Amino acid sequence: MGIRVGPQDDRESVAAIHAGLDLGINWIDTAAAYGLGHSENVVASAIEGLRNKPYIFTKCSLVWDESRKISHNLQAASIRREAEASLQRLRIETIDLYQIHWPAWFGKPEDASPGSIEEAVGEMAKLKAEGKIRHIGVSNFSAEQMQRALRVAPIASLQPPYSLLAREVEASVLPFALAHQIGVIVYSPMASGLLSGAMTRQRIARLPQDDWRKDSPNFQEPLLTRNLNLVETLREIGKQYHASPGEVAIAWTLRNPAVTGAIVGVRSAEQANGIAGAAEIELDATDLREIEQMLTVETA
């Protein structure tokens, strides 16, 4: 498993990273777009002076202007500028895994953005040859988009959304990655906190109006009742493993043979301690059957 670092209190972020590293987690996933560069600066502060530094994964393709407006760019010159800027913010000589964050932007067609997947991967191959990145990765790509990327350069990893409540990638994306020996590091394995065990109906009702989860079907009826019941099933299963519902949810993603690892967003050392056990859980056939049965419960 790995730690994802996003915008929040810097001291808590550093404490969360250190807690995760103490628990044996050895890679950190971030992105230039998280906090518009700030997240990478926080990661740099957290790893500074460490004898055994974790692997650092970050991303490109989302850029921002002086007014802090984000746009999408896959042009070679832009990818190179982003890589140089990330290296500077992270205060490292080489990025272990450099990923294209998105193949397109906000549901728009690819040709709505400058550049192309092929152009971006080509430039990343040059950065790799120069020793500025070690491996090329992609995020949120379809099987067809991965195939196009592979025609330009080897792709080490894919980062897709995957959880009990988001299984679309099982149809073609995960089989393609497995067949082509592309590592898969999934994100949102706890479905944006819904499967963590800490999310209650009352807490959901108190979410800020601008929280995107307010509009998510999984956080609304009729799915909400089923999902909260699913959490209770995960809680019961977790008792035999001394694990939280969230750890069981993460372990469920890791049981897929295509999945190499899972990224979990943590905001504190306490949260880091609360998810580290997921990597040790091996769900058996009975566990998996109980989970699947809960997912097939009628919601009407």
N, C-alpha and C positions, 0 to 999 in steps of 0.2 A: 504494500500500500504506500501511498505518498500523501504529502500534505499539499493542499492548495492554499495559497495565500492571496487574499483579496483585500479591499479597502476596509480599514477599521483602526482601532487604537494601536499605535505602533508598538508600545511596550507589551501589550497583550499578544500581538502578532509574534514578536521576538520570543516571548515566553512559550508560546504555542509551538514554535519551530524547535526550540531547545528541548521541550518536553517530548516531542515526537522523535527527535534524534536520540534522546536518552532511551527511548523505548525500542530503538532499533530501526526506525524508519530512515531510509538512506537517500531519498530524493524529494525534491521540492518542485512543484509545478506552479508557475506563475505566468504572467503575460504583461507585455508592455502596456496594454490597454487598461489593466487593472490600476485604477487610481491615476491613469495617464502618466505612467512611469514610476509612481510612488511605491507601488508594491515591489518592484525590482530593487529600489533603494532600501526598503525594509529588509528584504532578503539579504542584501549585501551586508547590512549591519549585523544581521543574525549570524552569518557564517564567518564574519571577520575574525581572524585569529584562531579559528578552530583547527586542530591538528588534522582531524579526519573530516574533510568537507563532504557534504552530501552532493549527489548529482543534481545539477540545476537544469530544469526544463523551462523554456519560455516560448513565446509565440510572436508571430508577425502577421501583417496584412491589415491590421487596424491602426490607422494613423489619425492624428489630430492636428488642428491648426491653432493659431494664436487665440482664437475665441473658445478653444477647447471642444470644438465640434469634431466628432469622430467620423471618419469616412473609411472606405475600403479600397486598398490598392495592392495589386499584384505585379506591378512593374518591377523590373530588375533593380533599377536605381533606388526605388523606394525600399525594397527588401534589404538591400545593402545598407542604406542609411539606418534602417531600424536595427539591424544586427549590430552595427557599430555603436549605436546609442545604447542598446541593451547591454553590450559588453562593458561600456563605460559605467552605466548605472549599477550593474552587478559587481563591478570591480573584479572581473575574472578575465582570463586570457582566452578561454574557449567555452562555448555553450555546449553542454553535453547533448541536449536534444532541442533542436530548433524546429518549431511546428508552424505550419500555416494555420492561423486561427480559424478562418472561415474561407470556403471556396467562393462564396458570394456574400452579399450583404442584405440582411433583413428580408429574406425571401425574394429579393430581386434576381433577375437573370444574371448570369455571369458577365455578359457583355455590358452590363450597366456600370461595371467598375473598370478602371484602366488596368491593362496587363492581362495576364492569363495564368492558369495553373501551370502550364508548361514553362512560361517565362519565369515565374517565381521559383519553381523547382530547379530550373536551370541555373539560376543565380545562387540558390542554396547549395547546389553541387560545387559551384566555384568557391563559395565560402568554406565548404568542407575541405576542398583541396588545399585551401590556404591555411587550414588549421583553426579557423575561427569558430567552427561548429564541428561536433563529432558525428552527429547523426541527424538525418532529415526525418521529420514527422509531419503528419497532417491531422487536422481536427475537423470534425463535422463533415467529412467527405462521404460520398456515396461510393458504391463498388465501382461504378463507371468512372468516377473522378479519380479514385485510387489507381485504376488501370491506366489512365492517361498519365498520372504522375510517374508511375513505374516505367513508362516508356522513356522517360527523361533521366531518371536516376533511381537508385534503390531507396525504398521507403522503409524506415525502421519501425514506425509505429503509427497507429491511428488512435485518436481520442474522440470517442462518441459518447453521447448521453446513453445511459443504460441503467435500468432499475426494474424492480418488480412492476412498476407502474409505467414504464417506458421501454417497451420491448420491440419496437419497430426494427431495430438493427439486427434482430435474430433472423430475419427473412433472407437477406442477401449480404449485408455489410460484414457481419461476423464470419459467415462461411467464407467469404472472399478473403478476408484477412487471414483466417486459419489456413486456407489453401495456399496462400502466397507467403506464408511465414512472416506476416506483418504483426508485430506485437500490438496488443490492444490494452490501453489504459483508459478505463471508463470513468466518466464523471457523473456527478449527481446520483450515486448508488443508493442514497437514502431519500431520493425524490424530493430534493430541496427541503429536507428536514421533516417531511410528512411521516417518514418511516423511522425516525430516530427514536421514538418513544417519548419524546418531550413535547410533541405537538398535540395539544388538546383542542376540543371544539371551542372552548373559551379563548384560548390563545389565538386561534385562527380568527375569531370574531374581532379580536383587538388589533389585528394587523393594520398598519397604516393604509390609508386609502390608495396611496401610490405604490404599494407593494404588488408586484405583478401576480403574486399567488392569489390575490383577491379574485382575479378573473380566470384562474385555472380550474377546469372542470374537476380535477382531482381534489380540489379544496372546497368544492361545492356539492350540494346534493344533486342527484342521488348517489354519486360516487363516494362522497365523504364518509358516509356511514360504513360502507363496505371497506374503505381504506383504513378507518380507525379500528374496525373489527380485525382487519388483517394485521394491524400492529399488535393487537392482543394475542393473535396466533403466534406472531414472531416472539412476543414476550414469553409465552409458554414454552416454545421451542428453546428459547435462549436459556431457560432455567437449568437445563441439563448441561449446558456448556458454560454456565456462570457468565452469560453474555447478555447484553442489552438488545432490545429489538433492532436498533440501528446496526449493531455488529452482525446480527443474523442477516439483515437485509444486504449488507456489504458482502458477507460470505456467500449469499445466494448468487451474486454477480460473479464472484471469483470461481464458482463451481463450473462455469461454462468453459469448455476446453479452449475456446478462442481468446479468453480474457487473461491477460498477463498480470494486470494490477488494477487497483481502484484508487481514484483520487477522492479524498474526503476534505471538504472545507472545514477548517476549525478556527475558532476565534479566541480560544484560550487554552492554557495548559490543561485545564480540567477536561475540556472537550477532547483534546488529544489523547489523554489517558482513557477516555471513554470509548474510543473506537479501535485502539491498537490491537485488541484481542481478536478482531475479525479475521485476520490472516491465519489464525490457528484453528478456526472452526471448519470441520468437514461435515457438512450436512449429509445425513443418510437418506435412503429412499423414502422412509416414512416421513421425515421432515419435509422433503420436497413435495410429497403427495399432499400433505396437509396444507402447505402453502398454495399449491395449485388449486385445490378444492375451494379455498377461500376466495381466490381470484375469479372463480367461475360462478360465484353466488350471484343470483339475479339482483339487479339494482333498481328495477322498475318499482 
